[in-house]
Amino acid sequence: MKGLAENKNVLHLIQSRMSDFSKSQKKIAAYILERYDEAPFVTAAKLGQTVGVSESTVVRFASELGYGGYPEMQKAIGEAMRSQLTAAQRVSVTSGRVENGNVLDYVLASDMNNIRSSLEQIKRADFEKIVDAIVQAKNIYILGVRSSASLASFFGFYLNLISPNVRNVRAGTSSELFEEILRIDEGDVFIGISFPRYSKRTLKAIDYAKSRGATVISITDRPSSPIAVAADLCLTALSDMASFVDSLVAPLSVINALLVAISMKKQEDIVETLEQLEQIWDEYEVYEKFGTEGK
């Protein structure tokens, strides 16, 4: 039973088992399905009081679905919520969780918690495997769309300073996307970046890259996300929302860590490249220099 809970979206799981529930369980199920944007923040006692059942009935309901307890089911509902809420619903949820005067505290504290939790859940062996795969790749393709596009652009910009074989994949249309990755092959690495709500375009590109024999790496929010499940290797970073704005602080920190680790493995190459770039930047006055004589 527990395996079923771990491998299935909790909302889909509840829907699929609705006909098997008792009368009391159906009340709990109906509340969760209709108000899944509120359920992650409601205690077992409060939920039971709201629908007219005991707290112990709510706890047993979570166990019946295969969860280790009500908090575990709450967490699963929260994950499902983040992947399904519309932008307008996100705004409504956040307004109910934070007062206007505490917005700064709330957002920054949430970002710090995302980084802390991400650090705890990342397996160091997986991190090293991903670093080695990128270092050894013939070609590196990076794709992120919508809000994840900024992460892909940042990653690609700095990775291009380290390796000459990096391509940021443009995803203006489906045809453009597949034209960009048409020649991806064995020995290449495809990096797909996506957070709730997950991009179908990124998932389709991952499927294509795998069919061509490339190693697929995903950067997403949890191991059960469709982007993670479809990948060969995965790094997770929490992106718990702050209103309709996706929190990309933890994902950016994870990407920073990847860049530093990759640069350390290719230190000689990157030092030579950066020395050449410094000469070019000086010659073409790319950067403003403060405090130089005559300025």
LOSE-820949 format. One line per field, with one value per atom (N, C-alpha, C): atom name; x, y, z; chain; residue in one letter. Coordinates in steps of 0.1 Angstrom, whole numbers. Layout:
! LOSE-820949
atom: CA	...
x: X	...
y: Y	...
z: Z	...
mol: A	...
type: A	...
END
This chain:
! LOSE-820949
atom: N	CA	C	N	CA	C	N	CA	C	N	CA	C	N	CA	C	N	CA	C	N	CA	C	N	CA	C	N	CA	C	N	CA	C	N	CA	C	N	CA	C	N	CA	C	N	CA	C	N	CA	C	N	CA	C	N	CA	C	N	CA	C	N	CA	C	N	CA	C	N	CA	C	N	CA	C	N	CA	C	N	CA	C	N	CA	C	N	CA	C	N	CA	C	N	CA	C	N	CA	C	N	CA	C	N	CA	C	N	CA	C	N	CA	C	N	CA	C	N	CA	C	N	CA	C	N	CA	C	N	CA	C	N	CA	C	N	CA	C	N	CA	C	N	CA	C	N	CA	C	N	CA	C	N	CA	C	N	CA	C	N	CA	C	N	CA	C	N	CA	C	N	CA	C	N	CA	C	N	CA	C	N	CA	C	N	CA	C	N	CA	C	N	CA	C	N	CA	C	N	CA	C	N	CA	C	N	CA	C	N	CA	C	N	CA	C	N	CA	C	N	CA	C	N	CA	C	N	CA	C	N	CA	C	N	CA	C	N	CA	C	N	CA	C	N	CA	C	N	CA	C	N	CA	C	N	CA	C	N	CA	C	N	CA	C	N	CA	C	N	CA	C	N	CA	C	N	CA	C	N	CA	C	N	CA	C	N	CA	C	N	CA	C	N	CA	C	N	CA	C	N	CA	C	N	CA	C	N	CA	C	N	CA	C	N	CA	C	N	CA	C	N	CA	C	N	CA	C	N	CA	C	N	CA	C	N	CA	C	N	CA	C	N	CA	C	N	CA	C	N	CA	C	N	CA	C	N	CA	C	N	CA	C	N	CA	C	N	CA	C	N	CA	C	N	CA	C	N	CA	C	N	CA	C	N	CA	C	N	CA	C	N	CA	C	N	CA	C	N	CA	C	N	CA	C	N	CA	C	N	CA	C	N	CA	C	N	CA	C	N	CA	C	N	CA	C	N	CA	C	N	CA	C	N	CA	C	N	CA	C	N	CA	C	N	CA	C	N	CA	C	N	CA	C	N	CA	C	N	CA	C	N	CA	C	N	CA	C	N	CA	C	N	CA	C	N	CA	C	N	CA	C	N	CA	C	N	CA	C	N	CA	C	N	CA	C	N	CA	C	N	CA	C	N	CA	C	N	CA	C	N	CA	C	N	CA	C	N	CA	C	N	CA	C	N	CA	C	N	CA	C	N	CA	C	N	CA	C	N	CA	C	N	CA	C	N	CA	C	N	CA	C	N	CA	C	N	CA	C	N	CA	C	N	CA	C	N	CA	C	N	CA	C	N	CA	C	N	CA	C	N	CA	C	N	CA	C	N	CA	C	N	CA	C	N	CA	C	N	CA	C	N	CA	C	N	CA	C	N	CA	C	N	CA	C	N	CA	C	N	CA	C	N	CA	C	N	CA	C	N	CA	C	N	CA	C	N	CA	C	N	CA	C	N	CA	C	N	CA	C	N	CA	C	N	CA	C	N	CA	C	N	CA	C	N	CA	C	N	CA	C	N	CA	C	N	CA	C	N	CA	C	N	CA	C	N	CA	C	N	CA	C	N	CA	C	N	CA	C	N	CA	C	N	CA	C	N	CA	C	N	CA	C	N	CA	C	N	CA	C	N	CA	C	N	CA	C	N	CA	C	N	CA	C	N	CA	C	N	CA	C	N	CA	C	N	CA	C	N	CA	C	N	CA	C	N	CA	C	N	CA	C	N	CA	C	N	CA	C	N	CA	C	N	CA	C	N	CA	C	N	CA	C	N	CA	C	N	CA	C	N	CA	C	N	CA	C	N	CA	C	N	CA	C	N	CA	C	N	CA	C	N	CA	C	N	CA	C	N	CA	C	N	CA	C	N	CA	C	N	CA	C	N	CA	C	N	CA	C	N	CA	C	N	CA	C	N	CA	C	N	CA	C	N	CA	C	N	CA	C	N	CA	C	N	CA	C	N	CA	C	N	CA	C	N	CA	C	N	CA	C	N	CA	C	N	CA	C	N	CA	C	N	CA	C	N	CA	C	N	CA	C	N	CA	C	N	CA	C	N	CA	C	N	CA	C	N	CA	C	N	CA	C	N	CA	C	N	CA	C	N	CA	C	N	CA	C	N	CA	C	N	CA	C	N	CA	C	N	CA	C	N	CA	C	N	CA	C	N	CA	C	N	CA	C	N	CA	C	N	CA	C	N	CA	C	N	CA	C	N	CA	C	N	CA	C	N	CA	C	N	CA	C	N	CA	C	N	CA	C	N	CA	C	N	CA	C	N	CA	C	N	CA	C	N	CA	C	N	CA	C	N	CA	C	N	CA	C	N	CA	C
x: 8	0	9	19	28	34	38	44	34	22	12	11	11	11	23	35	47	48	41	43	31	22	10	6	3	-2	-13	-13	-22	-37	-38	-52	-57	-49	-53	-56	-48	-50	-63	-66	-79	-91	-90	-100	-103	-92	-93	-98	-98	-103	-116	-122	-134	-145	-147	-158	-156	-143	-140	-141	-142	-141	-155	-154	-165	-172	-183	-190	-182	-175	-167	-154	-149	-137	-140	-152	-156	-157	-161	-162	-148	-138	-125	-119	-122	-117	-123	-136	-142	-136	-134	-127	-114	-106	-92	-93	-101	-102	-108	-117	-123	-115	-107	-100	-85	-79	-65	-55	-60	-51	-50	-60	-60	-56	-58	-56	-41	-31	-17	-15	-24	-21	-32	-39	-50	-46	-47	-43	-54	-50	-59	-72	-70	-81	-90	-85	-93	-100	-93	-100	-112	-109	-120	-132	-129	-140	-147	-140	-147	-157	-153	-161	-170	-168	-177	-173	-160	-155	-144	-140	-130	-116	-107	-93	-87	-90	-84	-89	-101	-106	-97	-94	-85	-71	-66	-53	-53	-64	-66	-68	-74	-76	-62	-53	-39	-33	-34	-28	-34	-47	-54	-49	-45	-39	-25	-19	-5	6	1	11	14	26	31	24	16	8	2	-5	-12	-2	9	19	24	27	32	22	9	-1	-2	-1	-2	9	21	32	29	24	20	10	0	-10	-4	6	13	20	27	34	25	13	3	-2	-4	-10	-1	12	22	22	19	20	7	-4	-17	-23	-19	-26	-23	-33	-31	-24	-19	-13	-22	-35	-45	-47	-47	-49	-37	-25	-13	-14	-19	-20	-29	-40	-50	-45	-38	-32	-22	-13	-3	-9	-20	-26	-32	-35	-41	-30	-17	-7	2	2	11	4	7	2	10	4	12	24	24	35	47	44	55	59	56	60	75	83	97	102	98	103	98	86	80	88	90	96	111	119	133	134	126	127	123	114	110	121	128	139	151	153	164	160	148	143	144	142	143	157	167	181	185	181	184	179	166	160	166	169	175	189	197	210	208	198	196	192	185	179	188	198	206	216	217	227	240	250	263	268	265	269	263	250	243	249	252	258	271	279	292	290	281	278	274	266	261	273	282	293	302	305	313	307	294	287	288	287	288	302	312	326	330	325	329	320	310	301	307	303	308	301	288	280	270	267	258	247	235	223	215	211	204	191	180	167	159	154	144	135	122	112	105	98	90	99	95	104	117	118	130	140	136	145	156	153	164	175	171	180	189	182	190	199	195	204	216	214	225	235	229	237	245	239	245	256	254	263	277	276	288	295	286	291	298	294	301	315	317	331	340	334	342	343	333	333	329	335	332	320	314	304	290	287	274	264	252	242	229	225	212	201	192	182	171	168	157	144	133	121	109	111	101	88	90	80	85	75	80	89	86	95	109	110	123	131	123	129	136	129	134	145	144	155	168	167	178	185	177	183	183	181	180	192	204	216	221	214	218	220	230	234	241	245	252	265	268	279	276	264	259	251	250	242	231	219	208	204	203	199	186	176	162	159	155	152	137	130	115	110	102	96	81	73	58	54	44	39	48	50	60	57	68	67	65	55	53	64	68	78	91	95	107	107	95	94	95	89	90	104	111	125	134	131	138	136	123	120	128	128	136	151	156	171	174	165	167	166	157	156	168	176	188	200	198	209	217	213	220	217	226	224	215	204	195	196	198	199	188	181	170	173	169	170	155	150	136	134	121	118	117	115	114	115	120	122	110	98	86	80	87	82	84	75	77	90	96	109	120	119	128	127	114	112	117	116	120	135	143	157	166	178	188	194	196	202	194	192	184	190	189	192	179	176	164	167	159	160	146	142	129	126	113	109	96	94	81	77	65	61	59	62	59	49	36	26	27	24	25	39	48	62	69	75	83	95	98	111	122	132	143	156	155	168	175	168	175	180	172	177	189	189	201	213	211	223	228	219	224	231	227	234	247	248	261	271	265	274	279	270	275	286	284	294	307	307	320	327	319	324	330	323	328	340	341	352	365	363	374	380	371	376	383	380	385	393	400	407	417	425	435	429	419	412	405	398	391	400	411	421	426	430	434	424	411	400	398	397	394	406	418	429	427	423	421	409	399	387	390	398	402	409	417	424	414	404	394	385	381	373	380	393	400	401	404	406	394	382	370	361	368	362	348	347	335	330	339	335	341	333	337	348	358	369	369	366	366	379	382	395	407	406	418	422	435	440	434	431	425	410	404	389	383
y: -12	0	13	12	24	27	17	19	26	23	30	45	48	62	70	63	70	73	64	65	71	77	82	96	105	118	116	122	119	122	133	137	126	121	110	98	95	83	84	95	97	95	101	100	85	78	64	55	59	50	54	65	71	60	51	42	32	31	21	27	40	47	45	46	46	60	62	75	86	83	93	96	86	88	96	94	101	116	119	134	140	132	137	139	128	128	140	143	154	167	169	181	183	173	174	177	170	172	186	191	204	215	213	224	220	214	210	221	234	245	249	245	247	235	223	211	210	214	212	221	230	239	237	226	223	211	212	201	190	178	167	170	176	179	190	200	210	204	195	189	181	173	164	173	184	193	199	202	209	199	187	177	169	170	163	149	146	133	135	125	126	128	133	134	121	111	97	91	95	91	97	109	116	109	106	99	86	78	65	66	77	79	80	87	88	75	67	54	44	46	38	40	52	56	51	47	42	51	62	71	68	72	69	76	86	94	106	114	126	136	139	149	145	132	127	129	127	129	144	152	167	171	166	170	166	154	149	158	163	172	185	190	202	201	190	188	188	181	180	194	202	215	224	224	232	229	217	213	216	219	221	235	242	255	265	272	283	294	304	316	323	325	332	325	311	304	305	306	308	321	331	344	343	336	335	327	316	308	316	323	331	342	348	359	354	341	335	330	330	325	336	348	359	372	380	393	403	413	423	428	431	436	427	414	404	397	404	398	395	405	404	393	392	382	368	367	355	349	358	353	350	358	355	342	341	329	317	318	306	302	312	309	303	307	301	287	285	271	262	267	260	255	264	261	250	252	243	229	228	215	209	217	211	205	212	206	193	192	179	168	171	160	155	164	160	150	139	128	132	132	137	128	115	106	110	114	118	131	140	153	150	141	139	132	123	116	126	136	146	155	159	167	159	146	139	137	135	134	146	158	171	173	170	172	163	151	141	142	150	151	156	151	156	170	170	182	183	195	198	206	201	209	213	225	230	236	231	236	240	252	256	266	264	273	280	291	300	305	303	308	301	289	281	286	294	299	307	314	323	314	303	293	287	283	277	287	300	310	312	313	315	303	291	279	279	281	281	292	304	314	311	306	303	290	280	267	269	279	282	287	293	298	286	275	264	254	252	242	248	244	250	243	234	225	227	239	241	248	243	250	252	265	268	266	257	253	264	269	279	271	275	267	276	285	294	286	276	267	253	243	229	226	231	228	233	246	252	243	239	231	218	211	198	200	212	215	218	223	227	214	204	191	180	183	172	163	168	159	154	156	151	136	130	116	110	98	91	99	100	108	122	127	140	140	152	154	164	160	170	173	186	191	198	192	198	204	216	223	227	222	226	224	233	233	235	232	233	247	248	237	232	219	214	216	218	221	208	207	196	196	208	209	204	207	201	186	181	166	159	165	160	160	170	171	161	159	148	134	132	119	117	128	127	125	132	131	116	111	97	87	90	80	81	92	93	88	83	77	87	100	110	107	112	111	123	121	131	134	147	152	162	160	169	177	190	198	202	197	199	199	199	201	189	177	165	152	141	129	124	127	121	130	141	150	143	146	139	141	153	156	147	145	136	121	117	103	99	109	106	107	112	115	103	103	93	97	110	116	128	130	141	149	162	170	177	177	183	196	206	218	223	226	231	245	246	259	263	260	264	278	280	293	304	316	328	335	334	339	332	340	334	333	339	339	326	319	307	311	304	307	299	306	300	301	305	307	294	284	271	264	264	259	266	279	287	284	281	277	264	254	241	242	251	253	260	269	275	264	255	244	236	233	225	232	245	253	253	255	255	241	230	217	214	218	215	223	236	244	239	233	227	215	208	196	200	212	217	230	230	243	248	240	244	251	244	249	263	264	276	288	285	296	302	293	298	305	300	307	321	321	334	344	340	349	355	347	352	361	358	367	380	380	393	402	397	405	410	402	406	417	415	425	438	438	450	457	449	455	462	456	461	468	471	479	474	461	454	459	461	464	478	485	498	496	504	503	516	514	525	528	540	544	543	540	540	555	556	570	576	589	596	595	587	585	595
z: 0	0	0	8	9	-4	-12	-25	-34	-33	-42	-38	-26	-21	-26	-26	-30	-45	-53	-67	-74	-67	-73	-67	-75	-71	-61	-49	-38	-43	-51	-55	-65	-73	-83	-75	-65	-56	-49	-44	-37	-46	-58	-68	-72	-74	-79	-69	-56	-45	-39	-45	-39	-36	-45	-44	-33	-28	-18	-4	-3	10	18	31	40	39	45	44	50	62	68	60	54	45	33	28	16	19	31	35	35	41	41	27	19	5	-3	-1	-8	-5	8	13	6	6	1	-14	-21	-36	-40	-32	-35	-30	-19	-13	-11	-21	-19	-18	-21	-19	-4	4	18	27	22	30	35	28	33	46	49	60	71	70	80	88	102	110	109	113	113	121	133	141	135	128	122	110	102	91	95	106	111	116	123	128	116	106	94	87	86	78	87	100	109	113	113	117	128	134	145	139	148	143	140	148	146	133	128	115	104	105	95	95	107	107	101	104	98	82	78	64	57	63	57	56	67	68	57	55	45	31	29	15	14	25	24	30	36	42	56	61	74	85	81	91	84	91	85	80	87	82	68	67	54	43	45	35	33	43	41	32	33	25	10	8	-5	-11	-3	-9	-13	-5	-8	-21	-23	-36	-48	-46	-57	-59	-49	-50	-58	-55	-63	-77	-81	-95	-103	-95	-102	-100	-90	-88	-100	-103	-113	-106	-114	-109	-100	-104	-95	-82	-82	-70	-61	-66	-58	-50	-57	-50	-38	-40	-30	-18	-21	-10	-2	-9	-2	7	2	10	23	23	35	45	40	49	54	49	54	54	64	65	57	52	43	50	63	70	71	69	71	58	47	34	33	36	34	43	56	65	59	55	50	38	28	16	18	25	27	36	46	55	47	38	30	20	15	6	14	26	34	37	40	43	31	19	7	5	7	5	16	28	39	36	32	29	17	7	-5	-2	6	10	17	25	33	24	13	5	-6	-10	-22	-18	-25	-23	-30	-22	-27	-38	-38	-48	-62	-61	-73	-79	-70	-74	-81	-76	-82	-96	-97	-110	-120	-116	-126	-130	-121	-124	-134	-131	-140	-154	-155	-167	-176	-170	-177	-181	-173	-176	-188	-189	-199	-212	-212	-223	-236	-247	-260	-262	-261	-262	-251	-247	-235	-240	-239	-242	-229	-228	-216	-220	-214	-217	-204	-204	-194	-200	-198	-204	-193	-197	-188	-177	-164	-153	-152	-157	-156	-167	-177	-187	-181	-171	-165	-158	-153	-147	-158	-169	-180	-186	-187	-193	-184	-171	-162	-162	-162	-162	-175	-186	-199	-201	-196	-197	-190	-178	-171	-176	-179	-184	-197	-205	-218	-216	-204	-201	-198	-194	-189	-201	-209	-220	-233	-244	-257	-264	-257	-264	-258	-254	-246	-255	-255	-263	-254	-253	-247	-257	-255	-264	-264	-275	-277	-278	-272	-272	-276	-286	-290	-295	-303	-308	-307	-308	-307	-319	-331	-342	-340	-335	-332	-321	-311	-301	-306	-314	-319	-330	-337	-346	-339	-327	-318	-313	-310	-305	-315	-327	-337	-337	-336	-337	-324	-313	-300	-301	-294	-297	-284	-285	-275	-271	-259	-255	-251	-255	-252	-239	-233	-221	-224	-220	-220	-206	-203	-190	-191	-185	-185	-171	-171	-159	-159	-148	-148	-134	-130	-116	-118	-108	-109	-114	-123	-130	-142	-143	-151	-166	-173	-188	-196	-204	-213	-223	-227	-238	-233	-221	-215	-214	-210	-209	-222	-233	-246	-251	-248	-252	-245	-232	-225	-231	-235	-241	-254	-262	-275	-272	-263	-260	-255	-247	-243	-254	-263	-275	-284	-283	-291	-284	-271	-264	-255	-255	-246	-232	-223	-209	-205	-198	-194	-179	-177	-163	-161	-150	-146	-134	-134	-122	-119	-108	-105	-90	-86	-72	-63	-70	-62	-71	-65	-73	-80	-75	-81	-92	-95	-106	-119	-129	-142	-149	-146	-152	-146	-133	-126	-130	-130	-134	-148	-157	-171	-173	-163	-164	-160	-164	-160	-146	-144	-132	-128	-115	-111	-99	-99	-87	-83	-71	-66	-58	-59	-51	-49	-37	-34	-40	-45	-50	-45	-32	-26	-29	-33	-40	-30	-35	-28	-37	-35	-43	-57	-68	-81	-86	-78	-82	-78	-87	-83	-76	-65	-58	-64	-70	-77	-70	-57	-50	-47	-42	-40	-53	-64	-77	-82	-80	-84	-76	-63	-55	-59	-63	-67	-80	-89	-102	-99	-90	-86	-82	-73	-68	-80	-89	-101	-109	-111	-118	-111	-98	-91	-92	-90	-90	-104	-114	-128	-131	-127	-129	-122	-110	-103	-110	-117	-125	-138	-142	-155	-153	-142	-137	-147	-153	-162	-175	-180	-192	-189	-178	-175	-172	-166	-163	-176	-186	-199	-206	-206	-213	-207	-194	-187	-189	-190	-193	-207	-217	-230	-231	-223	-223	-216	-206	-200	-210	-218	-229	-238	-242	-252	-245	-232	-225	-224	-221	-220	-234	-244	-257	-263	-260	-265	-255	-243	-233	-229	-226	-223	-209	-199	-186	-182	-175	-170	-159	-159	-149	-140	-128	-119	-112	-110	-103	-111	-124	-133	-136	-138	-141	-153	-152	-163	-165	-156	-157	-148
mol: A	A	A	A	A	A	A	A	A	A	A	A	A	A	A	A	A	A	A	A	A	A	A	A	A	A	A	A	A	A	A	A	A	A	A	A	A	A	A	A	A	A	A	A	A	A	A	A	A	A	A	A	A	A	A	A	A	A	A	A	A	A	A	A	A	A	A	A	A	A	A	A	A	A	A	A	A	A	A	A	A	A	A	A	A	A	A	A	A	A	A	A	A	A	A	A	A	A	A	A	A	A	A	A	A	A	A	A	A	A	A	A	A	A	A	A	A	A	A	A	A	A	A	A	A	A	A	A	A	A	A	A	A	A	A	A	A	A	A	A	A	A	A	A	A	A	A	A	A	A	A	A	A	A	A	A	A	A	A	A	A	A	A	A	A	A	A	A	A	A	A	A	A	A	A	A	A	A	A	A	A	A	A	A	A	A	A	A	A	A	A	A	A	A	A	A	A	A	A	A	A	A	A	A	A	A	A	A	A	A	A	A	A	A	A	A	A	A	A	A	A	A	A	A	A	A	A	A	A	A	A	A	A	A	A	A	A	A	A	A	A	A	A	A	A	A	A	A	A	A	A	A	A	A	A	A	A	A	A	A	A	A	A	A	A	A	A	A	A	A	A	A	A	A	A	A	A	A	A	A	A	A	A	A	A	A	A	A	A	A	A	A	A	A	A	A	A	A	A	A	A	A	A	A	A	A	A	A	A	A	A	A	A	A	A	A	A	A	A	A	A	A	A	A	A	A	A	A	A	A	A	A	A	A	A	A	A	A	A	A	A	A	A	A	A	A	A	A	A	A	A	A	A	A	A	A	A	A	A	A	A	A	A	A	A	A	A	A	A	A	A	A	A	A	A	A	A	A	A	A	A	A	A	A	A	A	A	A	A	A	A	A	A	A	A	A	A	A	A	A	A	A	A	A	A	A	A	A	A	A	A	A	A	A	A	A	A	A	A	A	A	A	A	A	A	A	A	A	A	A	A	A	A	A	A	A	A	A	A	A	A	A	A	A	A	A	A	A	A	A	A	A	A	A	A	A	A	A	A	A	A	A	A	A	A	A	A	A	A	A	A	A	A	A	A	A	A	A	A	A	A	A	A	A	A	A	A	A	A	A	A	A	A	A	A	A	A	A	A	A	A	A	A	A	A	A	A	A	A	A	A	A	A	A	A	A	A	A	A	A	A	A	A	A	A	A	A	A	A	A	A	A	A	A	A	A	A	A	A	A	A	A	A	A	A	A	A	A	A	A	A	A	A	A	A	A	A	A	A	A	A	A	A	A	A	A	A	A	A	A	A	A	A	A	A	A	A	A	A	A	A	A	A	A	A	A	A	A	A	A	A	A	A	A	A	A	A	A	A	A	A	A	A	A	A	A	A	A	A	A	A	A	A	A	A	A	A	A	A	A	A	A	A	A	A	A	A	A	A	A	A	A	A	A	A	A	A	A	A	A	A	A	A	A	A	A	A	A	A	A	A	A	A	A	A	A	A	A	A	A	A	A	A	A	A	A	A	A	A	A	A	A	A	A	A	A	A	A	A	A	A	A	A	A	A	A	A	A	A	A	A	A	A	A	A	A	A	A	A	A	A	A	A	A	A	A	A	A	A	A	A	A	A	A	A	A	A	A	A	A	A	A	A	A	A	A	A	A	A	A	A	A	A	A	A	A	A	A	A	A	A	A	A	A	A	A	A	A	A	A	A	A	A	A	A	A	A	A	A	A	A	A	A	A	A	A	A	A	A	A	A	A	A	A	A	A	A	A	A	A	A	A	A	A	A	A	A	A	A	A	A	A	A	A	A	A	A	A	A	A	A	A	A	A	A	A	A	A	A	A	A	A	A	A	A	A	A	A	A	A	A	A	A	A	A	A	A	A	A	A	A	A	A	A	A	A	A	A	A	A	A	A	A	A	A	A	A	A	A	A	A	A	A	A	A	A	A	A	A	A	A	A	A	A	A	A	A	A	A	A	A	A	A	A	A	A	A	A	A	A	A	A	A	A	A
type: M	M	M	K	K	K	G	G	G	L	L	L	A	A	A	E	E	E	N	N	N	K	K	K	N	N	N	V	V	V	L	L	L	H	H	H	L	L	L	I	I	I	Q	Q	Q	S	S	S	R	R	R	M	M	M	S	S	S	D	D	D	F	F	F	S	S	S	K	K	K	S	S	S	Q	Q	Q	K	K	K	K	K	K	I	I	I	A	A	A	A	A	A	Y	Y	Y	I	I	I	L	L	L	E	E	E	R	R	R	Y	Y	Y	D	D	D	E	E	E	A	A	A	P	P	P	F	F	F	V	V	V	T	T	T	A	A	A	A	A	A	K	K	K	L	L	L	G	G	G	Q	Q	Q	T	T	T	V	V	V	G	G	G	V	V	V	S	S	S	E	E	E	S	S	S	T	T	T	V	V	V	V	V	V	R	R	R	F	F	F	A	A	A	S	S	S	E	E	E	L	L	L	G	G	G	Y	Y	Y	G	G	G	G	G	G	Y	Y	Y	P	P	P	E	E	E	M	M	M	Q	Q	Q	K	K	K	A	A	A	I	I	I	G	G	G	E	E	E	A	A	A	M	M	M	R	R	R	S	S	S	Q	Q	Q	L	L	L	T	T	T	A	A	A	A	A	A	Q	Q	Q	R	R	R	V	V	V	S	S	S	V	V	V	T	T	T	S	S	S	G	G	G	R	R	R	V	V	V	E	E	E	N	N	N	G	G	G	N	N	N	V	V	V	L	L	L	D	D	D	Y	Y	Y	V	V	V	L	L	L	A	A	A	S	S	S	D	D	D	M	M	M	N	N	N	N	N	N	I	I	I	R	R	R	S	S	S	S	S	S	L	L	L	E	E	E	Q	Q	Q	I	I	I	K	K	K	R	R	R	A	A	A	D	D	D	F	F	F	E	E	E	K	K	K	I	I	I	V	V	V	D	D	D	A	A	A	I	I	I	V	V	V	Q	Q	Q	A	A	A	K	K	K	N	N	N	I	I	I	Y	Y	Y	I	I	I	L	L	L	G	G	G	V	V	V	R	R	R	S	S	S	S	S	S	A	A	A	S	S	S	L	L	L	A	A	A	S	S	S	F	F	F	F	F	F	G	G	G	F	F	F	Y	Y	Y	L	L	L	N	N	N	L	L	L	I	I	I	S	S	S	P	P	P	N	N	N	V	V	V	R	R	R	N	N	N	V	V	V	R	R	R	A	A	A	G	G	G	T	T	T	S	S	S	S	S	S	E	E	E	L	L	L	F	F	F	E	E	E	E	E	E	I	I	I	L	L	L	R	R	R	I	I	I	D	D	D	E	E	E	G	G	G	D	D	D	V	V	V	F	F	F	I	I	I	G	G	G	I	I	I	S	S	S	F	F	F	P	P	P	R	R	R	Y	Y	Y	S	S	S	K	K	K	R	R	R	T	T	T	L	L	L	K	K	K	A	A	A	I	I	I	D	D	D	Y	Y	Y	A	A	A	K	K	K	S	S	S	R	R	R	G	G	G	A	A	A	T	T	T	V	V	V	I	I	I	S	S	S	I	I	I	T	T	T	D	D	D	R	R	R	P	P	P	S	S	S	S	S	S	P	P	P	I	I	I	A	A	A	V	V	V	A	A	A	A	A	A	D	D	D	L	L	L	C	C	C	L	L	L	T	T	T	A	A	A	L	L	L	S	S	S	D	D	D	M	M	M	A	A	A	S	S	S	F	F	F	V	V	V	D	D	D	S	S	S	L	L	L	V	V	V	A	A	A	P	P	P	L	L	L	S	S	S	V	V	V	I	I	I	N	N	N	A	A	A	L	L	L	L	L	L	V	V	V	A	A	A	I	I	I	S	S	S	M	M	M	K	K	K	K	K	K	Q	Q	Q	E	E	E	D	D	D	I	I	I	V	V	V	E	E	E	T	T	T	L	L	L	E	E	E	Q	Q	Q	L	L	L	E	E	E	Q	Q	Q	I	I	I	W	W	W	D	D	D	E	E	E	Y	Y	Y	E	E	E	V	V	V	Y	Y	Y	E	E	E	K	K	K	F	F	F	G	G	G	T	T	T	E	E	E	G	G	G	K	K	K
END
